[in-house]
Amino acid sequence: MIIESGIVALIAPVVISVAILVIMMQIAFWRNATVSWVLSCLSIAAAMLLLIFPISGSGDGSAQQITPLLVADSYSIFFSILILFACLITSLLAKDYLQSRAGENEEFYLLLLLSGLGALILVSSTHLASFLLGLELLGVALYALIAYPERGHLPLEAAVKYLILSGAASAILLFGFALIYAALGTLSFANIGHQLANSSDNQVLLLMGTAMIFAGIGFKLSLVPFHMWTPDVYQGAPSPVTGFLATVSKSAIFAALMRLYIDAQLYQYNRLLIGIAILAIASMLIGNLLALKQNNLKRLLAYSSVAHLGYLLITMVVYGRLQQPGIAVEAVNFYLAAYVITSLAAFALLTILSSPTIIESGNDQAGNAVANLDAPEPDHIDHLRGLFWRQPVLALLLTISMLSLAGIPLTVGFIGKFYLFTAGIGAELWVLLAALVIGSGIGIYYYLRVVFSMTAKAPESIDMSINQRMSPVAVPVVWVLIAGMLYLGIFPQSFIAYLSGIIL
Amino acid sequence: MLLVNLILILLIGGVIALMSERMGRNWPRLIALLIVLLDLAYLLSGLSAIPAEKFSLTPAAGDPASWLMAYQADWIPRFGISFNLAMDGLSLVLVVLTLVLGAIAIISSWNEDNDQQGFFQANILWTLAGVIGVFLALDLFLFFLFWEVMLVPMYLLIAIWGHEGKAHASMKFFIFTQLSGLLMLVAILVLAKIHHSATGVVSFSYFDLLDTPMSQGVAHWLMLGFFIAFVVKLPGFPVHTWLPDAHTQAPTAGSVILAGILLKTGAYGLIRFTVPLFPEAALNFAPIAMLLGVAGVIYGAILAFAQTDFKRLVAYSSVSHMGFVLLGVFAWNSLALQGAVMQMVAHGFSTAALFMIAGALQQRLHTRDMTEMGGLWYNMPRMGAVALFFALASLGLPGLGNFVAEFLVLLGLFTVNPWMAAAAALGLITAAVYSLIMMQKAFYGKPDESRKLADFGTLEMGAMAVMIIGLIWLGLYPQPVLDMVQPVLDSVATQVGVTPISWRAGS
């Protein structure tokens, strides 16, 4: 009966896998983008609902190991919900975007689901093999997603860059796994932990292996000094995909890394802690400094994500320093949730601005409005000028998102930062906290620049008469994101209560 | 619940003002004014229900009954954070000041042709809501929240409706105050952690955190965290540099709120939090703090004298005047503290009025440069007379509120440190110099008879009359305000454990 109950516990990946198969068949027999879109949205929503309201036999909170590879526990369920939420928002907004930029294509949703499936596997993995499986599934589908709009050289450049560098990073990661295996003879997280606790042999191999794993993951999370690809890929990828990359990919990888870090008891290594602390400080400071002068919103968000992942690394050091490190996991969960919803808001704005009802449309010979397929995305900071007066709701969305990224109270980002400060102070990590304060201080400047740009007078060149209605899908998405960022920022208690029940 | 409603009325009022723009351009300002007046009336009606003897009670920690009003509700129990508002005499004085100056700020921009009136007035109301929250919050997390949140609408006021250099000024304002706020957040969290490890209770309540045992070294650092945040806002020397920029670039209503109210949150924080939470560390630090105060008094005055920009002059004069507040707080005796509170109120009125005049001048002349003014008394006699009154108030003319305030501070300071008092007294002389120079450059001199300028109208004169009466009242009969805050000062003084020198006009 293990298989049956296992399938119930792994309901989300199963539903998504079935959806992938169905969409694949649908594409083979009846190409219709709208149907694919509806199918993908419905399946993601169904998977999410099944996780939130579990049917009997699953999700009762106790961890359920399914084969040595995967586990279904409260931690994986929480991150699965988070990932599916991000997938759903991305998928909902992608349709309008694709219509204007890539033509109507069905495979986009297929790739999106594949990538999401990789993320779901990643957060449930308890074994280096499933870890790698999830990571690669997530990554390979992403390469194609990034290059999806065939027009223009930016997406292609971004995809190639990501492909090559990510491939190299995966190779380094794999080498790290191999060294760990050579030293300990096991690939399961928990066994690694037991062996590490009991043996002191092969220290050099282990250290090398761990360092390589962190380097490989550091690339995927774009931590300094492995961050070089981030701005180019962020800028080149189509906005919905950038949003997906920034939220699903990063949160899933970080969640999986955290599980590896804790289950394999890597936190016992002081030298590793120092290494993580250095990565964190470098990411916080350099990420924020590089973001200062960016005039492209996507590049700005890219560097800002470098900084935010640096903030998050603090929790790993905290975990290694505290006797009762529960606060560290709670901080990771809250911060990632905050970061996901906030980043989604920023990229949702970019996606909506790039969608056909908003961008300037030319007229074809017959006088019908056609989308300008080759138009660059309006992602320069000057494109936002006057948004406050042109599109108050969208401006509100981006303003709250920026304030949340900057960690201003009443937004979810502030509670996230509050968690980091609380955790850091609990572990008395003064140097890291100083970097956090300085980084946040620098961050305010560029986040506010975006807000300021929106309040500035719109330039004459922007034609106020172009069709500026948001599509009927975008409106509820925008309001859900606004409400989410504010609600979790003002009344975080119920969410915190849920999070404190999550044990890793 | 009254305290919560006080904030809610302003918050919701802001939304109504925002919406009302659809009915017409002139609706938002009217609605905003009515909402502030409604809030004030609501507060006063609530006060009339409180028995008179309660005003002389010393508010005690942990005893809500001894406060004028209190409200508490659980908010984030995970971290022991509660939604805890309470009002005593000090907060009451400052909240009333906030609402009165809020109404005046709205009147000051009555005739300005700002775009997006609805959003403009909404931001004013939201700033007021945040400031009132700061004055009422007695949970340190909640206090920090209001402290940061009130900056956002203020930032928007400067960034959207400011003058030529608004981008730079608004950014500087926000970064200065935010970064210092983060230091305070760290200090708050460390304090809460020390309290947690000492008692096992997680709490951010002001009352719980008082008397937290800690070593002198730690207390010193934490005190500095709070001190820096408050001194930046005050603003004290040498972290005042954001103020002249922000003031110069802000729209008139923004300047009025910034100078009249926002700066007082810094002073309030020093009295309410910095000294009571870390009494010994604060008193050890007092000589340095007082030195900064004296430096601010003199440096601000000298710079004010050197300005040709009307608003910059008033802004630097604020640095000088708020130096007295810093001196008063850290002299830490009854006289000096009363002086500091008086200065907060009196400076609120006099500076708000001067900024309102500066805004009116800019609106009429399209310049703030005093070298291009001169002889304006001829063109606008009413404005000239009013300006003269507030210039005299600002230089500390006996009989007006500012004199009482600065005199009390100097008197209290003298018993603690005569040399500092002597140095600070120079501020009174220099104040006369820059105030009169301002009058001379702008309003006296050879008039340009061809200039046709509209004088102050009835509404503006009404607002001015409120402030004039306020200052005269504070100058001639300051006892009611002193009586109002005395119990509070007594209670913080007992908290600190240093016996204040008792001095009351009546006894």
Interface residues (C-beta under 8 A of the other chain):
Chain A: F388 W389 L403 A406 I408 P409 L410 F414 F418 F421 T422 I425 G426 L433 V437 S440 G441 I444 Y445 L448 R449 V451 F452 T455 P492 Q493 I496 A497 S500
Chain B: D74 W75 I76 P77 R78 F79 Q116 F119 F144 L145 E148 V149 V152 Y155 L156 A159 I160 A167 S170 M171 F174 I175 Q178 L179 L182 L183 L185 V186 L189 V190 K193
